[in-house]
Amino acid sequence: MKFLELRQKDVINCNTGEKLGFVIDLEFEPKSGCITCLIVPRIGKGIRCFGRNQVFRIPYKCVVRIGRDTVLVDIDEKQCLKS
């Protein structure tokens, strides 16, 4: 799968059924080249924190399934939310 294809998929939290957004970036382990984290901007909730957008840093191990139109993740949103 190409990154462009991944960016077009909705990221859904399995625990709440809530749409979190779309993948905008990935983090890799430098030595292995393996994906460690998906970066997903928080959409439509509250105000910005000090003018900065909040993002979800979703560990790749929390990805349950990558489907045709969605990426299902199993996360605690509060633990993954970063400013």
N, C-alpha and C positions, 0 to 999 in steps of 0.2 A: 504494500500500500504506500502511496506517495503522501507526503505531508499535505499537499494541496487537497487531496481527497479527505484526509482526516479533518482539516479545517472546516469543511463544509457540513460536518455532522453535528447534530445537537448533542450536548453532554447532559445526561440525565442522572440525577441521584436516585438510585434504586430504593433508598430508605424513605424518601419523601415523594417521589414521582415528579419532583420539581426540575424544570429546565435550568441549568446553571449557566449556559452560554455556549460558546464555541471555542475550540482550541486555538490560541494565537501563537503559542510557542511551546517548545519542548526543552527539557534539560537532559543532558547525556552524562554518563559516566565516562570520563576522558580515556581511561585505559581500555575499557571493554567496548565502548561505543554504544552500550545499551541505554535505552530510554529509562530515566529514573523518575521523571515528573512531567505531567501535563500542566500547562499554564492556561487558565481560563478566566477571562475578566468577569467580575460579578456584574450582572445586569439588573437594572431597574429596582434597586432596593436602597431606599434612604438617600442620604447625601454623601458626597465624597469626604474622605477623611483628610483634612488639611490640603485640599486641592488635588489629592492623588487618588487615582482609581484603585479600588481593591481588587485583588485577584485570588482565585483559588489555585493553590499549588497542590495538585492531586498526584500522590505517589502512583507510579505505574502499576504497582502491585494491587492497587484498589480498583483497577479497571476490570470489570466483570466480563464485559463482552463488547466487541466492536462489531456493530451490525451494519446493515445497508445504509440507514439514515441516522443512526444514533450511536453514541458511545455511552454505555451504562457503567456507572461507577458506584461503589459502595463506600461512602465517606461520612464522617461527621463534619458538616460544613464549617462549624466554628473552629475546628482544629486545622482545617486546610485554608482558611481565609487569612490572607496577608495584605498589608498595606504597601 
